[in-house]
Amino acid sequence: MIYGKQISAARALLRLSQAALAKEANISVPTLKRMEASQAEASGLANNVLAVQSALEHAGIEFLPENGSGPGVRLKK
């Protein structure tokens, strides 16, 4: 599962607007906003969260798991 802050950070790394990511993931902008506003794991239907994660990974993002310092994101090499 990914966190709302990871989605926001990934968008920032890619310089994507919420509208652009929502379009790529085939979800609404309000749905994406709710996911990003989540304080923990991204809220929403599992298929929508997976669609956002897949869109970001396809664009070059790697999600980093919790390892004691918190979850994160980075650009793939």
C-alpha positions, 0 to 999 in steps of 0.5 A: 500500500502507498501513502498519500504523501508518497503520491504528492512527492511523486507528482512533485518529482515528475512535475505533474499536476493533479489533473494530469495524474488523474487523467493518466490513472483514469480517476477524478481529480477529487478522488486523487485529492482525497488520496493525497490528503490521507495522513496514512495509507492512501484512502480510496478504492483499492483499484483507484489507488493501484491505478495511481501507483501504476501510472506513477511507476510507469512514469518513472517513480519507485516507491520505497517501503517503510524502513524505520525512517518512513516511506518514500519515493525516488526516480528510477535509474 
